[in-house]
Amino acid sequence: SLAGSALVVVSVLRFRELSKRFFAIRLITCLAITDGFASIFNILGAFVDPTIAYSNADERSEAVFTLSLCRVQAVGVLYFNLASILWTSCFAFTLYRDMIQSYTRGALRKYEIYFHLICWPIPAMLTGMTFALGYLGDAGPFCALGPAYAPQYL
């Protein structure tokens, strides 16, 4: 997923004229950016051992560092996955509206600012509330929404 996201972003940077002409390419670029960062935070999970943070470790500083890294991973995974879902929804909306014959193609560009206003701050607010309520942390082999808070996830 990280390689695919990087390929999309590099292609858009290489062929800038296409992203200026085609609105859908800009949406795919935003989706690729969110998926790329979600992949980075998922890869970060390979370096975080949540069992150290929640055990009686001899090294207290290592436990604090691991707990902090666990929370960073949980916030990053949650935020970028939520943003990815919203960007996918916006892209689907754009494809649907593009297929309607009575709707002009250029009129879809006016939605771009609304898509940005939906897809960046809403996941930030949801992730911030989840973090502030203390729902993020050890979820078994990785860091995310803790298993004790599974009902809140739904």
C-alpha positions as CSV (number, residue, x, y, z in Angstrom):
1,S,0.0,0.0,0.0
2,L,2.9,2.4,0.8
3,A,4.5,1.6,-2.6
4,G,1.3,2.1,-4.5
5,S,0.6,5.4,-2.7
6,A,4.1,6.6,-3.4
7,L,3.7,5.6,-7.1
8,V,0.5,7.7,-7.3
9,V,2.0,10.7,-5.7
10,V,5.2,10.6,-7.8
11,S,3.1,10.2,-10.9
12,V,1.0,13.2,-10.1
13,L,4.1,15.2,-9.3
14,R,5.6,14.1,-12.6
15,F,2.5,14.8,-14.7
16,R,1.2,18.0,-13.0
17,E,-0.8,19.0,-16.1
18,L,-3.1,16.0,-15.7
19,S,-3.9,16.9,-12.1
20,K,-4.8,20.4,-13.2
21,R,-7.1,19.1,-15.9
22,F,-8.8,16.1,-14.2
23,F,-10.5,16.6,-10.9
24,A,-10.6,12.9,-10.1
25,I,-6.8,12.7,-10.1
26,R,-6.6,15.3,-7.3
27,L,-9.1,13.2,-5.3
28,I,-7.0,10.1,-5.9
29,T,-3.9,12.0,-4.8
30,C,-5.5,12.9,-1.5
31,L,-6.6,9.3,-1.1
32,A,-3.1,8.1,-1.9
33,I,-1.6,10.5,0.7
34,T,-3.9,9.3,3.4
35,D,-3.3,5.6,2.6
36,G,0.4,6.2,2.5
37,F,0.5,7.7,5.9
38,A,-1.8,5.0,7.2
39,S,0.7,2.5,5.9
40,I,3.6,4.3,7.6
41,F,1.8,4.2,11.0
42,N,0.9,0.5,10.4
43,I,4.6,-0.2,9.7
44,L,5.4,1.7,12.9
45,G,3.6,-1.0,14.7
46,A,6.5,-3.4,14.0
47,F,8.7,-1.3,16.2
48,V,6.2,-0.9,19.1
49,D,5.7,-3.6,21.7
50,P,2.7,-2.6,23.7
51,T,3.4,-5.3,26.3
52,I,6.5,-3.4,27.5
53,A,4.4,-0.3,28.1
54,Y,1.9,-2.1,30.3
55,S,4.2,-4.4,32.1
56,N,6.4,-3.8,35.2
57,A,9.4,-3.1,33.1
58,D,12.7,-2.5,34.9
59,E,13.4,0.4,32.6
60,R,10.7,2.9,33.4
61,S,11.9,5.3,30.7
62,E,11.6,2.5,28.1
63,A,8.0,1.8,29.2
64,V,7.1,5.5,29.0
65,F,8.7,5.9,25.5
66,T,6.9,2.7,24.3
67,L,3.6,3.9,25.7
68,S,4.1,7.3,23.9
69,L,5.0,5.6,20.7
70,C,2.0,3.3,21.1
71,R,-0.3,6.3,21.4
72,V,1.3,8.0,18.4
73,Q,0.7,4.9,16.3
74,A,-2.9,4.6,17.5
75,V,-3.6,8.2,16.7
76,G,-2.0,8.0,13.3
77,V,-3.7,4.8,12.3
78,L,-7.1,6.0,13.4
79,Y,-6.8,9.4,11.8
80,F,-5.5,8.3,8.4
81,N,-7.8,5.4,8.1
82,L,-10.8,7.6,8.9
83,A,-9.6,10.2,6.4
84,S,-9.1,7.4,3.8
85,I,-12.7,6.3,4.3
86,L,-14.0,9.8,3.8
87,W,-11.8,10.4,0.7
88,T,-13.0,7.2,-0.8
89,S,-16.6,8.3,-0.2
90,C,-15.9,11.6,-1.8
91,F,-14.4,9.9,-4.8
92,A,-17.4,7.6,-5.1
93,F,-19.7,10.6,-4.9
94,T,-17.7,12.3,-7.7
95,L,-17.9,9.2,-9.9
96,Y,-21.6,8.9,-9.3
97,R,-22.2,12.6,-10.1
98,D,-20.0,12.3,-13.1
99,M,-22.2,9.5,-14.5
100,I,-25.4,11.6,-14.4
101,Q,-25.9,13.1,-17.8
102,S,-27.7,16.2,-16.6
103,Y,-24.8,17.2,-14.4
104,T,-21.9,19.0,-16.1
105,R,-18.4,17.8,-15.5
106,G,-17.0,21.1,-14.6
107,A,-19.6,21.7,-11.9
108,L,-18.0,18.9,-9.8
109,R,-14.9,21.0,-9.1
110,K,-16.9,23.3,-6.8
111,Y,-17.1,20.4,-4.3
112,E,-13.4,20.2,-3.9
113,I,-13.2,22.7,-1.0
114,Y,-16.1,20.9,0.7
115,F,-14.3,17.6,0.4
116,H,-11.2,19.1,2.1
117,L,-13.4,20.6,4.8
118,I,-15.0,17.2,5.4
119,C,-12.1,14.8,4.9
120,W,-9.3,16.5,7.0
121,P,-11.0,18.0,10.1
122,I,-13.7,15.5,10.8
123,P,-11.2,12.6,11.3
124,A,-9.1,14.9,13.4
125,M,-12.0,15.7,15.7
126,L,-13.0,12.1,16.0
127,T,-9.5,11.0,16.7
128,G,-8.9,13.8,19.1
129,M,-12.1,12.9,21.0
130,T,-11.1,9.3,21.1
131,F,-7.6,10.2,22.4
132,A,-9.0,12.7,25.0
133,L,-11.3,10.0,26.3
134,G,-8.4,7.6,26.7
135,Y,-9.8,5.0,24.4
136,L,-6.5,4.5,22.5
137,G,-3.7,2.2,23.6
138,D,-2.9,-1.5,23.7
139,A,-5.1,-3.5,21.4
140,G,-3.2,-6.8,21.6
141,P,-0.3,-7.1,19.2
142,F,-0.6,-3.5,18.0
143,C,-1.7,-0.1,19.3
144,A,-5.2,1.2,18.4
145,L,-8.5,1.4,20.1
146,G,-8.2,-0.8,23.2
147,P,-10.2,-4.0,23.5
148,A,-12.0,-2.7,26.6
149,Y,-13.5,0.0,24.4
150,A,-14.8,-2.1,21.6
151,P,-18.5,-1.2,22.2
152,Q,-17.6,2.5,21.9
153,Y,-16.0,1.8,18.5
154,L,-19.3,0.7,17.1
